[in-house]
Amino acid sequence: MKHFSHPTFRTKLIFMICLFTVFIVLVVSFLNYQWYSRQLTQQTINQTQQIIEQAGSNINTYLEELNRLTLAPYYNDTILDNLENASGTPQEQLNSKRKIENFLASVMTLPRDEILRVYMMNADQIYAYTRTPYEMSDYDTYPESSWYKEAMSSTKPIYIPPHLEKAFGNKKTPVFSIVRQIRSKQDNDKILGIMKVDADYTGIKKICDRVELKNDGALFILNDDNQIVYQTSELSEPSLIEHIDTDSNQSERFLEDGNGNKYLVNSYSVFSSGLKIIALNSYRELMQPTKDNLEKTILLAFTCILLTIAFFSLFIKRFLTPLFEIIGLMKEVENGNLDIQVTVKNQDEIGYLAASFNRMVQNLQQFLTRNTQLVKEVYEAQYLYKESQYNALCSQIKPHFMYNTLNTISLLIKCSENAKAVHAIESFSYYLGGIMNIDKEISMEKEIQICQSYLSIMQLRYEDKLTYRIDIEEELFACQIPSLSIQPLIENAVKYGCEPKRGETFILVTSKRTDHGYQIRISDNGLGMEPETLENVKKHIQDIRESFKIQSPHHQQQEDTSELLGNIGLINICKRLFLKFGEHADLDLVSAYGQGTTITLYLPSAGRH
């Protein structure tokens, strides 16, 4: 079998299957990755937001406990009495101070590690218990402090936001404070003093240390000045925290540092304390398992694709073997070998194609056998009369476009246009049957059907470039005419009108009754003939017309035999019409270069020839 210079149908089919499969796998994998990434991102955002909101709620609870702790003096009447009766002898004042400071130590400071200093004070006296070597920064001037004045004028607890103070050394410690006004139980309008509790972040740190973030997330707590008072890990770019909009409670934000690292940001403000909780999750770490899963999915998919290619290669090879066999035998038919048959193994479209091919080859072989015999008889019998000459001309025109059709069918099969190939074989089979089974003359209806079969085959070749319309009066269908009197004229319109022309070619076949018979008109809008060519053809037709009027049958035979090998189509039809109908038939040709050609056949009614 001849090797193809282009990829074979099997190769193209396997390639398209693989390309389509790869495309589907990549699209599905990408869409699934995008969908899962969004789901995972949103899930992480929601979970992280819940975690930090719970942490914020725990911090609020912790601060409320500290607030309740400042109410402890109201549960100890002795302390309230000492505060209310602070004046007296120095000894009594010293005893009162000792009792109050012991109360501050035992009840408030010692049970809680995070409390650094506790003060009870009024305008004249201050009582304190501290764990630090340093007192509060405004120890000596507390009556002038804004928090003191605010506490004296309000019965609600005052929260002093986190601030830095010296506590254990030169390095300042973040400290927050709670201040409450203490009133007498006997006289609620009497203010006994102010209670102030200073605490560090040990308690809040314990709450935050219990927070667990996935994907190596980091937790930060900022004060009102956006200073970090607590963090679980160091940032690669510390200034990144400055770009977080902590005033917004938006739960979904992305932040990117200078190194291209992307972070998912959750924030929550603890309004009662002025603290802001920030949670950062590395987007790369969050998506890494998803990317790993995507890579594994694609790898598995490509493995399946390779197995699919192997399977389809075997399947297609087995499935298309009958088609390849037909193609191989078609090449032998092209080379002239008609002693072949395809084994019909299937009952599907390929099986039908094989059976149609066998019928076509059989009909073609019968036709060529008969044609060869007729041609042989023509060359052997120079003295044949008018009927013998007619048979030779009729036999000559039958194989006119046979090989072109076979080439078209072969090309359709090579291009995997199986449905069109089957349709072409059916049309060609009908054409062969029409000219094989009708001996000398056929009806106008059969001739038109042969023309439609021919044009159907040509449309497969030219597609939208060729359109046609056949409008023959039904009353003419029964008229008998020489076989293939119209089809070659249509073939000339296709060959000389459609092929060299750019754009659409339209062929119109019409009929019309006349006083002496009827006329058949074949028109096209092709390139038409050049004036010189038109004149030569008309002169040749006129010469043939005159020769049939004045020459003897023997002389006609020899002249026509010489023409038999060199002219097919218009001249041939002209001779056949004159042989059949004599002077009662005629042929007229009108053509203009660039505007198209019109050929009119004038035929007598039945019984006039």
URBELLIN-V584717 format. One line per field, one symbol per residue. burial: + if it has 24 or more other ideal C-beta (glycine too) atoms within 12 Angstrom, else -. A space follows every 10 residues. Layout:
burial->???
This chain:
burial->-------+++ --++---+-- +---+---+- --+---+--+ +--++-+++- +++-++-+++ -++-+++-++ +++-----++ -+++-+---- -----++-++ +-++--+++- -+-+++++++ ++--++++++ ++--++---- -+--+-++-- ++----++++ +++-+-+--- --++++++++ +++------- ++++++++++ +++++-++-- +-+-+-++++ +++---++++ ++--+----+ +--+-+---- --+-+-+--- --++++++++ --++++++++ +++-+++--+ ---+------ +---+---+- -+---+---+ -++++++-++ --++---+-+ -+------++ -+++++++++ +++++-++-+ +--++--+-- ---+-+-+++ ++++++++++ ++-+++-+++ -+++-+++-+ ++++++++++ ++++++-+-- ++-+++++++ ++++++++++ ++---+-+-+ -+---+--++ ++++++++++ ++++++++-- +---++++++ +-----++++ +++++++++- ---+--++-+ +--++-++-- -----++--+ +-++--++++ ++++++++++ +---+++++- +----+++++ ++++-----
